[in-house]
Amino acid sequence: MGGFLLQCLEDLDSNLRKLNSRLFVIRGQPADVFPRLFKEWSITKLSIEYDSEPFGKERDAAIKKLATEAGVEVIVRISHTLYDLDKIIELNGGQPPLTYKRFQTLISKMEPLEMPAETITSDVIGACVTPLSDDHDEKYGVPSLEELGFDTDGLSSAVWPGGETEALTRLERHLERKVKKNSSPPLSLYGQLLWREFFYTAATNNPRFDKMEGNPICVQIPWDKNPEALAKWAEGRTGFPWIDAIMTQLRQEGWIHHLARHAVACFLSRGDLWISWEEGMKVFEELLLDADWSINAGSWMWLSCSSFFQQFFHCYCPVGFGRRTDPNGDYIRRYLPVLRGFPAKYIYDPWNAPEGIQKVAKCLIGVNYPKPMVNHAEASRLNIERMKQIYQQLSRYRGLGLLASVPSNPNGNGGLMGYAGESVPGGSTGGSCSQGSGILHYAHGDGQQGRSFMGTGLGNGKRPSQEEDTQSAGPKVQRQSSH
């Protein structure tokens, strides 16, 4: 992630050069740097972007104090979010909305969004020139990874270059390839941007948003502590090719599709390993190029059924979900070349392949590739039962908003969805899901999420519809709103 951020700074500096200006990268602690710069540069005004996250607000409050003491006027503008988050919270009686539907209701009552400001060009800049010293690069240039103390030996070239220039190029290609007509309102607004805004609003006044304990909106769940299992998950050694391929891509490239994030998050937490969402969040924070404190923590709470989303009986199958998405297994072959020789029939559950096929593939399960670390069928059923008991104990808090949709037990089977075709052939360790069953019941999207599925490198598999997702040989569960 460090290299990506430095590329973003280098691109910004390059674009500023075209406007007869430069980027000034100041090194040091704010308490030391700002008082010195106020004097050296004869500063009278300081303009900053409002940071909604608790750490940023604390930092900026200290900087404002330094500026006031130096007689510097501070101008704060909201530009990182679409809306003033404090106004959303004020409209909601002083509390952040904890459902997307409520959030949409609140913003519908607010003033329309302002049009974006004019793009800065040389004509806009006019005769303004940034004074530069001959030693600018030495004093204020973008540092290298080596200067920041990172070991770059063996570091591969970036798959995703950083910077606005690259981002706009990719956006243009996407619009040419994907968009057929404009929609009103734009799908990207309700499918992506407002989800970002939703999590920012939930986090802005909660410094414990990335913690379970002391977090007023997080269900307190007695997760297991299992460092060995956590390491296998983080390093792509679970024995489930779909999960391992995703974690390998994350570690190599710093990015995975949002539904891939769902799959590995469910597997680590409530689906299979019963390990705290906090641990997974830390791994994502370290590896993701697009790591974002509010969105990362909020999504992990969501996917672990610790907040926002309580339909714990919906569980991703680490075999069937991937198989439905990419039946041929091209994604697995790309990121797990050790499994490249397996036929599509066994690429998602190679432990079920006869020994002869494993030998032909030059990959013996348990020798060249690990056996599944858990029996998915058994682990997921046990964890659903665990979560059911936790929510039953908390059901008296239904009226408080956080637990407003604690599921009932309409089937007399502990609220469990039927696992369509899920079985453990031959007493195998890993368990499997039928080819037609990728998710027990997936309701996260509810028509609000973006429609693209796994994107680059995942073959041409079609995203299953919600109706297909819910087909099962077991008892049917009445669909509830995921929000």
KOLMAR-934149 format. One record per residue (C-alpha): x, y, z; residue number from 1. Coordinates in Angstrom, 2 decimals, always signed. Example, Ala and Ser with C-alpha at 12.3 -4.5 7.8 and 13.67 -1.06 7.14 Angstrom:
! residues 2
xx yy zz kevex
+12.30 -4.50 +7.80 1
+13.67 -1.06 +7.14 2
! end
This chain:
! residues 483
xx yy zz kevex
+0.00 +0.00 +0.00 1
+2.91 +2.36 +0.74 2
+4.10 +2.26 -2.87 3
+0.59 +2.94 -4.15 4
+0.23 +6.03 -1.95 5
+3.63 +7.34 -3.03 6
+2.63 +6.88 -6.68 7
-0.51 +8.92 -5.95 8
+1.64 +11.72 -4.52 9
+4.03 +11.58 -7.48 10
+1.12 +11.83 -9.91 11
-0.30 +14.79 -7.99 12
+3.09 +16.51 -8.11 13
+3.32 +15.82 -11.85 14
-0.10 +17.37 -12.48 15
+0.75 +20.40 -10.33 16
+3.92 +20.95 -12.38 17
+1.70 +21.47 -15.43 18
+0.13 +24.36 -13.52 19
+3.48 +25.95 -12.60 20
+3.21 +24.61 -9.08 21
+4.58 +21.74 -7.01 22
+3.55 +19.45 -4.21 23
+5.21 +20.13 -0.85 24
+5.62 +16.95 +1.22 25
+6.39 +18.01 +4.79 26
+7.98 +15.45 +7.09 27
+7.59 +15.52 +10.86 28
+4.97 +15.74 +13.59 29
+2.27 +18.43 +13.22 30
+3.13 +19.96 +16.59 31
+6.69 +20.55 +15.36 32
+6.11 +21.30 +11.69 33
+3.19 +23.75 +11.63 34
+4.50 +26.42 +14.05 35
+7.75 +26.51 +12.06 36
+6.01 +26.77 +8.67 37
+3.62 +29.46 +9.91 38
+6.65 +31.64 +10.62 39
+8.89 +30.66 +7.69 40
+6.17 +31.09 +5.07 41
+4.34 +34.00 +6.74 42
+1.09 +32.04 +6.66 43
-2.18 +33.93 +7.28 44
-4.72 +31.29 +6.24 45
-4.74 +27.49 +6.46 46
-7.29 +25.58 +4.34 47
-7.92 +21.94 +5.22 48
-10.29 +19.19 +4.15 49
-12.66 +18.02 +6.86 50
-11.71 +14.54 +8.10 51
-14.73 +12.71 +9.49 52
-12.85 +9.88 +11.18 53
-12.15 +10.12 +14.92 54
-8.36 +10.04 +14.59 55
-8.43 +12.74 +11.92 56
-10.73 +14.95 +13.97 57
-8.43 +14.70 +16.98 58
-5.38 +15.49 +14.84 59
-7.06 +18.43 +13.12 60
-8.28 +19.88 +16.41 61
-4.67 +20.02 +17.60 62
-3.59 +21.69 +14.33 63
-6.39 +24.28 +14.60 64
-5.21 +25.10 +18.10 65
-1.66 +25.63 +16.83 66
-2.97 +27.85 +14.03 67
-5.10 +29.95 +16.37 68
-2.14 +30.48 +18.67 69
-0.13 +31.67 +15.66 70
-2.88 +34.01 +14.47 71
-3.64 +31.90 +11.40 72
-7.22 +31.70 +10.11 73
-8.38 +28.09 +9.55 74
-10.79 +27.33 +6.70 75
-12.40 +23.86 +6.74 76
-14.23 +22.46 +3.73 77
-16.14 +19.20 +3.30 78
-14.91 +17.43 +0.17 79
-14.06 +13.85 +1.19 80
-17.77 +13.02 +1.60 81
-20.81 +14.05 -0.41 82
-22.76 +15.26 +2.62 83
-22.11 +16.95 +5.94 84
-22.19 +13.87 +8.17 85
-22.92 +15.88 +11.31 86
-26.10 +17.19 +9.69 87
-27.21 +13.64 +8.85 88
-26.71 +12.65 +12.49 89
-28.52 +15.78 +13.68 90
-31.49 +14.91 +11.45 91
-31.54 +11.47 +13.08 92
-31.87 +12.83 +16.60 93
-28.17 +12.88 +17.37 94
-27.50 +9.23 +16.50 95
-26.03 +7.79 +13.28 96
-28.50 +5.77 +11.19 97
-27.73 +2.06 +11.36 98
-29.75 +0.89 +8.37 99
-29.22 +1.89 +4.77 100
-32.92 +2.54 +4.30 101
-32.96 +5.01 +7.19 102
-29.82 +6.65 +5.83 103
-31.47 +7.12 +2.41 104
-34.54 +8.61 +4.07 105
-32.41 +11.16 +5.91 106
-30.38 +12.32 +2.92 107
-33.57 +12.67 +0.86 108
-34.53 +15.48 +3.26 109
-31.25 +17.34 +2.79 110
-30.34 +20.04 +0.31 111
-29.33 +18.78 -3.16 112
-25.64 +18.17 -3.65 113
-23.58 +21.03 -5.03 114
-22.13 +20.71 -8.49 115
-18.40 +19.92 -8.55 116
-16.04 +22.88 -8.61 117
-14.43 +23.91 -11.87 118
-11.41 +21.85 -12.88 119
-8.22 +23.72 -12.11 120
-6.46 +24.65 -15.35 121
-3.70 +27.08 -16.24 122
-6.42 +29.57 -17.21 123
-7.94 +29.31 -13.73 124
-4.54 +29.68 -12.09 125
-3.77 +32.74 -14.18 126
-0.58 +34.50 -13.20 127
-0.28 +32.69 -9.85 128
+3.14 +31.08 -9.46 129
+4.33 +28.91 -6.59 130
+7.72 +30.11 -5.33 131
+10.17 +27.22 -5.44 132
+13.68 +26.82 -4.09 133
+16.50 +25.08 -5.94 134
+16.56 +22.34 -3.32 135
+12.79 +21.72 -3.45 136
+13.10 +18.01 -4.25 137
+15.56 +17.50 -1.44 138
+13.46 +19.34 +1.14 139
+9.89 +18.75 -0.04 140
+9.99 +15.98 -2.66 141
+7.98 +12.75 -2.50 142
+10.06 +10.24 -0.50 143
+10.90 +6.76 -1.77 144
+10.00 +3.52 -0.04 145
+13.66 +3.07 +0.87 146
+13.77 +6.50 +2.50 147
+10.77 +5.51 +4.59 148
+12.53 +2.37 +5.78 149
+10.84 -0.26 +3.60 150
+12.74 -3.21 +2.14 151
+12.12 -3.21 -1.61 152
+14.26 -6.24 -2.53 153
+12.21 -8.61 -4.66 154
+9.30 -6.18 -4.83 155
+7.31 -6.85 -8.01 156
+5.93 -4.09 -10.20 157
+2.51 -2.76 -9.23 158
-0.53 -4.33 -10.86 159
-2.59 -1.28 -9.93 160
-0.57 +1.93 -10.41 161
-1.54 +4.77 -8.10 162
-2.63 +8.27 -9.05 163
-5.54 +10.24 -10.47 164
-4.24 +9.99 -14.02 165
-4.34 +6.19 -13.96 166
-7.72 +6.23 -12.20 167
-9.31 +8.49 -14.80 168
-7.90 +6.37 -17.63 169
-9.42 +3.25 -16.09 170
-12.72 +5.06 -15.54 171
-12.87 +6.09 -19.19 172
-12.22 +2.51 -20.32 173
-14.90 +1.27 -17.95 174
-17.46 +3.75 -19.26 175
-16.72 +2.80 -22.85 176
-17.01 -0.91 -22.09 177
-19.82 -1.11 -19.56 178
-22.16 +1.83 -19.64 179
-24.88 +1.76 -22.28 180
-26.97 +4.66 -21.04 181
-27.22 +7.03 -18.15 182
-29.63 +6.18 -15.37 183
-31.34 +8.63 -13.06 184
-30.39 +8.51 -10.29 185
-27.02 +6.97 -11.23 186
-26.64 +3.33 -10.18 187
-23.13 +4.11 -8.94 188
-24.57 +6.63 -6.47 189
-26.90 +4.18 -4.74 190
-24.83 +1.08 -5.44 191
-21.47 +2.32 -4.25 192
-20.97 +5.97 -3.21 193
-23.77 +6.15 -0.67 194
-22.62 +2.91 +0.99 195
-19.30 +4.67 +1.54 196
-21.17 +7.64 +2.99 197
-23.27 +5.33 +5.18 198
-20.24 +3.77 +6.87 199
-18.54 +7.16 +7.28 200
-21.65 +8.43 +9.05 201
-21.79 +5.42 +11.35 202
-18.12 +5.81 +12.29 203
-17.61 +9.55 +12.59 204
-18.44 +9.90 +16.31 205
-17.36 +6.41 +17.36 206
-13.63 +6.11 +18.10 207
-14.21 +2.42 +18.95 208
-15.75 +1.70 +15.55 209
-12.88 -0.67 +14.68 210
-13.17 -2.59 +17.97 211
-15.71 -5.02 +19.38 212
-15.32 -4.13 +23.04 213
-16.54 -0.67 +23.92 214
-18.25 -0.28 +20.55 215
-21.89 +0.67 +21.22 216
-23.16 -0.65 +17.89 217
-21.29 -3.98 +17.88 218
-22.70 -7.26 +19.17 219
-20.32 -8.77 +21.74 220
-19.54 -12.23 +20.37 221
-17.21 -14.73 +22.12 222
-14.98 -15.39 +19.12 223
-12.27 -18.06 +19.27 224
-8.59 -17.11 +19.49 225
-6.68 -19.32 +17.06 226
-3.45 -17.72 +15.74 227
-2.57 -20.80 +13.67 228
-5.92 -20.83 +11.88 229
-5.74 -17.06 +11.37 230
-2.31 -17.41 +9.76 231
-3.53 -20.14 +7.40 232
-6.40 -17.90 +6.30 233
-4.23 -14.80 +5.89 234
-1.54 -16.67 +3.94 235
-3.90 -18.64 +1.68 236
-3.31 -22.06 +3.25 237
-6.85 -23.06 +4.24 238
-7.05 -25.99 +1.81 239
-10.07 -24.42 +0.09 240
-8.82 -23.27 -3.35 241
-11.45 -20.55 -3.74 242
-10.52 -18.94 -0.40 243
-6.77 -19.43 -0.92 244
-6.84 -17.94 -4.43 245
-8.60 -14.84 -3.13 246
-6.14 -14.35 -0.28 247
-3.23 -14.94 -2.67 248
-4.49 -12.26 -5.03 249
-4.93 -9.90 -2.09 250
-1.37 -10.48 -0.90 251
+0.14 -10.20 -4.40 252
-1.90 -7.35 -5.83 253
-3.50 -5.48 -2.94 254
-7.02 -5.74 -4.33 255
-9.88 -8.24 -4.54 256
-13.46 -7.83 -5.72 257
-15.97 -6.87 -3.06 258
-17.82 -10.20 -3.28 259
-14.50 -12.01 -2.91 260
-14.02 -9.95 +0.26 261
-17.43 -11.15 +1.41 262
-16.47 -14.78 +0.87 263
-13.20 -14.69 +2.82 264
-14.67 -12.52 +5.58 265
-17.54 -14.93 +6.12 266
-15.13 -17.89 +6.09 267
-12.89 -16.34 +8.76 268
-15.65 -15.21 +11.07 269
-19.16 -16.62 +11.35 270
-18.91 -19.06 +8.44 271
-16.14 -21.50 +9.28 272
-13.31 -20.42 +11.60 273
-15.22 -18.36 +14.20 274
-12.35 -15.88 +14.50 275
-13.04 -12.23 +15.34 276
-13.73 -9.82 +12.53 277
-11.15 -7.52 +14.13 278
-8.36 -9.91 +13.10 279
-9.52 -10.03 +9.49 280
-9.93 -6.27 +9.42 281
-6.27 -5.86 +10.46 282
-5.11 -8.12 +7.61 283
-7.18 -6.14 +5.11 284
-5.86 -2.88 +6.57 285
-2.32 -4.08 +5.93 286
-2.81 -5.52 +2.43 287
-5.55 -3.54 +0.67 288
-4.58 -0.66 -1.57 289
-8.03 +0.83 -0.97 290
-8.02 +0.23 +2.79 291
-10.33 +2.72 +4.46 292
-10.84 +2.80 +8.23 293
-14.60 +3.40 +8.27 294
-15.51 +1.16 +5.34 295
-13.16 -1.64 +6.35 296
-14.40 -1.83 +9.94 297
-18.04 -1.34 +8.94 298
-17.91 -4.04 +6.27 299
-16.28 -6.52 +8.64 300
-18.92 -5.89 +11.30 301
-21.58 -6.31 +8.62 302
-20.22 -9.54 +7.18 303
-19.62 -11.10 +10.60 304
-23.20 -10.21 +11.65 305
-21.78 -8.05 +14.43 306
-23.70 -4.96 +13.32 307
-25.94 -3.61 +10.53 308
-26.80 -7.10 +9.21 309
-28.20 -9.90 +11.36 310
-29.27 -12.60 +8.92 311
-26.67 -15.00 +10.25 312
-28.24 -18.03 +8.58 313
-26.94 -16.78 +5.20 314
-23.53 -18.34 +4.66 315
-21.12 -18.45 +1.73 316
-20.03 -21.89 +0.61 317
-16.25 -21.86 -0.09 318
-16.78 -24.45 -2.83 319
-20.12 -23.73 -4.47 320
-19.91 -19.93 -4.55 321
-16.70 -19.93 -6.55 322
-17.78 -22.81 -8.76 323
-20.94 -20.97 -9.78 324
-18.96 -17.82 -10.51 325
-16.14 -19.38 -12.51 326
-17.08 -22.99 -13.41 327
-13.81 -23.72 -15.20 328
-11.65 -22.55 -12.28 329
-9.52 -20.13 -14.32 330
-9.21 -17.78 -11.34 331
-7.85 -20.57 -9.15 332
-5.38 -21.68 -11.82 333
-4.11 -18.12 -12.13 334
-3.40 -17.58 -8.44 335
-2.77 -21.17 -7.34 336
-0.67 -22.67 -10.16 337
-0.03 -25.78 -8.04 338
-3.65 -26.76 -8.80 339
-3.47 -25.93 -12.50 340
-3.49 -29.57 -13.57 341
-6.83 -30.46 -11.95 342
-9.87 -30.79 -14.19 343
-12.72 -28.34 -13.63 344
-14.70 -31.05 -11.86 345
-12.25 -31.10 -8.94 346
-10.59 -27.68 -9.06 347
-12.75 -26.35 -6.20 348
-12.61 -29.50 -4.04 349
-9.38 -31.29 -5.07 350
-9.46 -33.46 -1.94 351
-12.32 -35.34 -3.58 352
-10.25 -36.16 -6.68 353
-9.15 -39.81 -6.94 354
-5.47 -40.38 -6.26 355
-4.86 -41.11 -9.93 356
-6.16 -37.70 -10.96 357
-4.06 -36.04 -8.25 358
-0.97 -37.77 -9.60 359
-1.73 -36.72 -13.16 360
-2.19 -33.16 -11.89 361
+1.18 -33.49 -10.11 362
-0.41 -32.29 -6.91 363
-1.12 -34.63 -4.02 364
-3.53 -33.15 -1.50 365
-1.88 -33.08 +1.89 366
+1.57 -33.04 +0.29 367
+1.72 -30.40 -2.44 368
-1.42 -28.55 -1.37 369
-3.00 -28.62 +2.10 370
-6.05 -30.59 +3.06 371
-9.09 -28.50 +4.06 372
-8.51 -27.08 +7.52 373
-12.16 -27.54 +8.54 374
-15.20 -29.52 +7.52 375
-17.23 -26.68 +6.07 376
-20.59 -28.40 +6.39 377
-20.09 -29.15 +10.08 378
-18.31 -25.90 +10.98 379
-20.87 -23.65 +9.32 380
-23.81 -25.48 +10.89 381
-22.20 -25.23 +14.31 382
-21.45 -21.54 +13.85 383
-24.96 -20.74 +12.68 384
-26.23 -22.42 +15.84 385
-23.77 -20.41 +17.94 386
-24.89 -17.16 +16.33 387
-28.52 -18.13 +16.74 388
-28.05 -18.60 +20.48 389
-26.27 -15.24 +20.80 390
-29.06 -13.42 +19.01 391
-31.74 -15.21 +21.00 392
-30.07 -13.98 +24.19 393
-30.04 -10.45 +22.77 394
-33.56 -10.57 +21.36 395
-34.89 -8.44 +24.21 396
-33.04 -5.53 +22.57 397
-35.04 -5.75 +19.36 398
-36.42 -2.26 +19.79 399
-33.02 -0.57 +20.01 400
-32.32 -0.50 +16.29 401
-29.10 -2.51 +16.24 402
-30.93 -5.79 +16.75 403
-34.18 -4.75 +15.17 404
-34.26 -7.68 +12.76 405
-33.17 -10.62 +14.88 406
-34.45 -13.59 +12.86 407
-37.13 -15.83 +14.23 408
-37.19 -19.61 +13.79 409
-39.86 -20.25 +11.16 410
-38.77 -23.79 +10.34 411
-38.32 -25.47 +13.69 412
-34.78 -26.37 +12.70 413
-32.83 -23.74 +14.57 414
-33.28 -21.24 +11.78 415
-30.89 -23.14 +9.53 416
-31.17 -22.93 +5.80 417
-31.03 -26.17 +3.88 418
-27.57 -26.86 +2.50 419
-28.45 -27.82 -1.04 420
-26.58 -30.95 -1.92 421
-23.91 -30.23 +0.67 422
-22.22 -33.41 +1.74 423
-18.89 -34.90 +2.66 424
-18.24 -37.58 +0.04 425
-16.42 -40.52 +1.47 426
-16.15 -38.88 +4.86 427
-13.86 -36.20 +3.41 428
-12.50 -33.53 +5.71 429
-13.49 -30.50 +3.71 430
-17.13 -30.93 +2.90 431
-18.52 -29.65 -0.37 432
-21.45 -27.82 -1.85 433
-23.39 -28.80 -4.90 434
-22.61 -27.01 -8.13 435
-25.97 -25.30 -7.92 436
-25.49 -23.96 -4.44 437
-23.04 -21.14 -3.98 438
-24.67 -19.31 -1.11 439
-27.28 -20.49 +1.33 440
-29.09 -17.22 +1.02 441
-27.38 -14.05 -0.18 442
-29.31 -10.87 +0.53 443
-26.61 -8.27 +1.02 444
-27.24 -6.63 -2.34 445
-31.01 -6.05 -2.20 446
-30.76 -4.38 -5.56 447
-28.48 -1.67 -4.19 448
-25.08 -3.15 -4.88 449
-23.24 -2.82 -8.17 450
-24.00 -5.56 -10.65 451
-20.53 -6.44 -11.84 452
-19.28 -9.66 -10.33 453
-15.67 -10.74 -10.01 454
-14.07 -8.68 -12.74 455
-10.59 -9.30 -14.11 456
-9.19 -12.79 -14.04 457
-12.28 -14.65 -12.86 458
-13.54 -16.08 -16.10 459
-16.96 -15.44 -17.56 460
-19.09 -16.89 -14.81 461
-22.44 -15.20 -14.38 462
-23.45 -13.80 -11.02 463
-26.37 -15.87 -9.71 464
-29.62 -14.05 -9.20 465
-31.07 -13.87 -5.71 466
-33.71 -16.38 -6.72 467
-30.98 -18.81 -7.82 468
-29.03 -18.13 -4.65 469
-31.93 -19.18 -2.47 470
-32.76 -22.44 -4.23 471
-32.16 -25.28 -1.82 472
-33.23 -28.82 -1.14 473
-33.94 -27.90 +2.47 474
-36.77 -25.89 +4.01 475
-37.35 -22.43 +2.59 476
-36.77 -19.37 +4.72 477
-38.92 -16.35 +4.07 478
-36.77 -13.58 +2.63 479
-36.20 -10.61 +4.88 480
-34.74 -7.22 +4.07 481
-31.00 -7.21 +4.56 482
-31.15 -3.62 +5.75 483
! end
